[in-house]
Amino acid sequence: SHIEGFMSEGRALASLDNPNIVRVFSLGQEKNQPYIAMELISGGGMEKLFSKGKPLDEVRTLEIITGVARALRAAGEIGLIHGDVKPENIMLSEKGQPKLVDFGIARFGGGKISEGDALGTPYYVAPEQVEHASVDHRADIYSLGATMYHALSGEAPFTGESLMKVLYARIEGPVPDIAQVRPE
């Protein structure tokens, strides 16, 4: 159910204590309404720092990606796979510190993804997520790499006229070369 998923996300987040993961202060239910009280992150999402054709500075990109990599390592240490790493799920604190948010489709362990399970965002998902194969922490690393590509190039790594074409571009086509987009 939605409530079980919501509470599962809250418990997963509460078990993590990492400066690059949104902090959970409490979770519970009040009058049959579940809640998660978490840290307010007011700096906006990473996607606001770059746009189509306007990439993000390399040093700033690496600062953000390194912080998120630390968050993924902490999650991986307890067996948690985020499942939807993307620019919109990397929020920035007032001081610009990256914070990984939205563990809504996170799962513990690995294993196969069934057809009905939620996929991450099509521009960033790993090939094994598309093919419903076994998924582990490497899928998050792939998505982080795709996010870094987008930030550095100003373009998503895979495109297509439809959702399915975007998803299968990473399986059927070549890996995009950032030097084609940004020779410098």
C-alpha positions as CSV (number, residue, x, y, z in Angstrom):
1,S,0.0,0.0,0.0
2,H,1.0,3.7,-0.3
3,I,1.2,4.1,3.5
4,E,3.5,1.1,3.8
5,G,5.8,2.4,1.1
6,F,5.7,5.9,2.6
7,M,6.7,4.5,6.1
8,S,9.3,2.2,4.5
9,E,10.9,5.3,2.9
10,G,10.9,7.1,6.2
11,R,12.5,4.2,8.1
12,A,15.2,3.8,5.4
13,L,16.0,7.5,5.6
14,A,15.9,7.6,9.4
15,S,18.5,4.8,9.5
16,L,21.0,6.9,7.5
17,D,23.1,9.5,9.1
18,N,25.1,11.2,6.4
19,P,25.5,14.9,5.7
20,N,24.6,14.3,2.0
21,I,21.3,12.6,2.7
22,V,18.2,14.5,3.8
23,R,17.8,14.0,7.5
24,V,14.6,12.5,9.0
25,F,13.6,13.8,12.4
26,S,10.5,11.7,13.0
27,L,7.9,9.6,11.3
28,G,4.5,8.2,12.3
29,Q,0.8,8.6,11.9
30,E,-1.6,11.2,13.2
31,K,-5.3,10.6,12.8
32,N,-4.6,7.9,10.2
33,Q,-2.4,10.3,8.2
34,P,1.2,9.2,7.8
35,Y,4.0,11.8,8.1
36,I,7.7,12.2,7.8
37,A,9.3,15.2,9.4
38,M,12.5,15.9,7.6
39,E,15.1,18.6,7.1
40,L,14.1,21.6,5.1
41,I,16.5,22.1,2.1
42,S,16.0,25.5,0.7
43,G,18.7,25.8,-2.0
44,G,16.7,24.2,-4.8
45,G,17.5,21.2,-7.0
46,M,20.7,20.6,-8.9
47,E,18.8,20.8,-12.2
48,K,18.3,24.6,-11.7
49,L,22.1,25.0,-12.0
50,F,22.2,24.0,-15.7
51,S,19.9,23.9,-18.6
52,K,19.9,22.7,-22.2
53,G,23.0,24.0,-23.9
54,K,24.2,25.7,-20.7
55,P,26.4,23.2,-18.7
56,L,27.5,23.5,-15.1
57,D,31.1,24.4,-14.2
58,E,33.3,21.2,-13.9
59,V,34.5,22.0,-10.4
60,R,31.0,22.6,-9.0
61,T,29.7,19.5,-10.8
62,L,32.4,17.4,-9.2
63,E,31.7,18.8,-5.7
64,I,28.1,17.9,-6.1
65,I,28.6,14.5,-7.6
66,T,31.3,13.6,-5.0
67,G,28.8,14.5,-2.2
68,V,26.1,12.3,-3.8
69,A,28.6,9.5,-4.2
70,R,29.3,9.6,-0.4
71,A,25.5,9.5,0.2
72,L,25.2,6.4,-2.1
73,R,28.1,4.8,-0.3
74,A,26.3,5.3,3.1
75,A,23.1,3.9,1.6
76,G,24.9,1.0,0.1
77,E,26.5,0.1,3.4
78,I,23.1,-0.7,4.8
79,G,22.1,-2.4,1.6
80,L,19.8,0.4,0.4
81,I,19.5,1.1,-3.4
82,H,18.0,4.6,-4.2
83,G,16.7,3.7,-7.6
84,D,16.0,7.2,-8.9
85,V,19.2,9.2,-8.8
86,K,18.7,12.3,-11.0
87,P,19.3,16.1,-10.8
88,E,15.9,16.7,-9.4
89,N,16.6,14.4,-6.5
90,I,19.8,16.2,-5.6
91,M,18.8,19.2,-3.5
92,L,21.2,21.9,-2.4
93,S,21.4,23.4,1.1
94,E,21.6,27.2,1.6
95,K,25.4,26.7,1.7
96,G,25.3,24.6,-1.5
97,Q,25.9,21.2,0.1
98,P,24.3,18.4,-2.0
99,K,21.6,16.3,-0.3
100,L,20.1,13.2,-1.9
101,V,16.3,13.1,-1.5
102,D,13.3,11.1,-2.5
103,F,13.9,7.5,-1.5
104,G,10.3,6.7,-2.6
105,I,11.3,3.7,-4.8
106,A,14.3,2.7,-2.8
107,R,14.7,-0.9,-2.0
108,F,17.0,-3.0,0.3
109,G,19.3,-5.6,-1.1
110,G,19.1,-6.1,-4.8
111,G,17.4,-8.7,-7.0
112,K,15.2,-8.6,-10.0
113,I,12.9,-5.7,-10.8
114,S,9.5,-7.0,-11.9
115,E,7.5,-5.4,-14.7
116,G,5.2,-3.6,-12.2
117,D,8.0,-2.1,-10.1
118,A,8.7,1.6,-10.5
119,L,11.6,2.5,-12.7
120,G,13.7,5.6,-12.1
121,T,13.5,8.5,-14.5
122,P,14.1,7.4,-18.1
123,Y,17.0,9.7,-18.9
124,Y,19.1,8.3,-16.0
125,V,18.2,4.6,-15.4
126,A,20.7,1.9,-15.8
127,P,20.3,-0.7,-18.6
128,E,19.6,-3.5,-16.1
129,Q,16.6,-1.5,-14.8
130,V,15.2,-1.2,-18.3
131,E,15.7,-4.9,-18.9
132,H,14.2,-5.9,-15.5
133,A,17.4,-7.7,-14.6
134,S,19.1,-7.9,-11.2
135,V,19.8,-4.5,-9.8
136,D,22.3,-3.5,-7.1
137,H,24.2,-0.4,-6.0
138,R,25.8,-0.1,-9.4
139,A,22.5,1.0,-10.9
140,D,22.7,4.1,-8.7
141,I,26.3,4.7,-9.7
142,Y,25.2,4.5,-13.4
143,S,22.4,7.1,-12.7
144,L,24.8,9.3,-10.9
145,G,27.1,9.2,-14.0
146,A,24.2,10.0,-16.3
147,T,23.4,13.0,-14.0
148,M,27.0,14.1,-14.2
149,Y,27.0,13.8,-18.0
150,H,23.8,16.0,-18.1
151,A,25.4,18.6,-15.8
152,L,28.6,18.8,-17.8
153,S,27.0,18.7,-21.2
154,G,23.7,20.6,-20.7
155,E,22.0,17.6,-22.3
156,A,20.5,14.3,-21.0
157,P,22.8,11.4,-22.1
158,F,20.0,9.6,-23.9
159,T,17.1,11.1,-25.9
160,G,14.3,9.8,-28.1
161,E,10.9,10.7,-29.4
162,S,9.1,8.5,-26.9
163,L,9.7,7.1,-23.4
164,M,10.5,3.7,-24.8
165,K,13.0,5.1,-27.3
166,V,14.7,7.0,-24.4
167,L,14.8,3.8,-22.3
168,Y,16.2,1.6,-25.1
169,A,18.7,4.1,-26.4
170,R,21.2,3.0,-23.7
171,I,20.8,-0.7,-24.7
172,E,20.7,-0.4,-28.5
173,G,22.9,2.6,-29.2
174,P,26.4,3.7,-28.4
175,V,27.4,5.3,-25.1
176,P,27.3,9.1,-25.7
177,D,30.7,10.7,-25.8
178,I,30.8,14.1,-23.9
179,A,33.7,15.2,-26.2
180,Q,31.1,15.3,-29.0
181,V,29.0,17.8,-27.1
182,R,31.8,19.7,-25.3
183,P,35.1,19.2,-27.1
184,E,36.9,21.3,-24.4
